[in-house]
Amino acid sequence: MKVKRKIIDINEKLCDGCGQCVIACAEGAIKIIDGKAKVISDNLCDGLGACIGDCPQGALRIVEKETDEFDEDAVEKHLEEIKKNEPEEKTLACGCPSTHIQDFLTETSCQSANQPISIVSKESTLSHWPVQIRLIPPNASFLKGADLLVAADCVPIAYPSLHSDFLKGRTVMIGCPKFDDKESYIEKFAEIFKIANIKSITCLIMEVPCCSGLPGILEKAMEKAGIIIPTEKIVISNRGKIIKKAKLK
C-alpha cells in the first residue's frame, strides 16, 4: 500500500560509496551497489534518518513522497536473511564496533598521481578492517584472491615505510606468534588458504627469536590445506632496516 511519508533519499552524485550509511542503518535498508549507496527497498526504510549524520559527503537527506509503507516484519525477515547469508560479515562475536568488516575505497592511479607529493606520501594504503589475525573471518570479502601481507605486530612500529613499501595492493593480517595461540593461527590460515584463493604471501617478521615462528605457522597451514602459495619472508631489524629476504615456497 502506497502512503505519503518520510524516507531517505540518496544523491548519487555526492555519494562516494564509503559505506558508512550501510553500517549506520539498523534496518539494513541501504546497500552499496556499483559503488553507490542505494535504498534497496522503500518498505525497509523507516525514514527516521539515523544514517544521515554518518555520511561524510552530505549525500543523504529525508524527503516526503508517495511510497510503500514501512514494514517491520519485512525488516525482520531481511535482517535474518543477512545474518543467515553473511554470518561473519557484519560484526564479530565480541560486538566491538572496531570489528566491523570494512573494505576501504582505494584511489585510482589517476587520483593518486594528481595528489600533491606531500599528501601521497602520507596517505594510508590500508584497504580493509579489521587487521588482527584473530578478528578476521576466513570468508572476509577482502581475502578473496588477495596478495596477503602477514606481519608480526611489532613490524609496523619498527619499519617506518610499511604503507608505501609493503601494504599498498596487499591485504594485511597482523598478530604476535609469541603471545597468541599458534594452533588457532594454523587453523585460521588453513581455512583461508582453502577458500580464499590467495595469490601470494609476504611474511614480515622482526629479527628477534620469538618472531621466527610466524613463517612456520604459514607453512603448516599450507600443508594442512594441501596448497602451495608463493611466499617470501622478510626480516626487519629493531632499527627498522630490512636485513634478510628469502623465498619459502
Helices and strands as residue ranges (DSSP letters): E 2-10, H 20-24, E 30-33, E 36-39, G 42-44, G 52-54, E 60-68, H 72-85, G 97-99, E 102-103, H 109-113, H 117-120, E 128-129, G 133-135, G 141-143, E 147-152, H 155-158, H 162-162, I 163-167, E 171-175, H 182-195, E 200-206, G 209-211, H 213-225, E 231-236, E 242-247
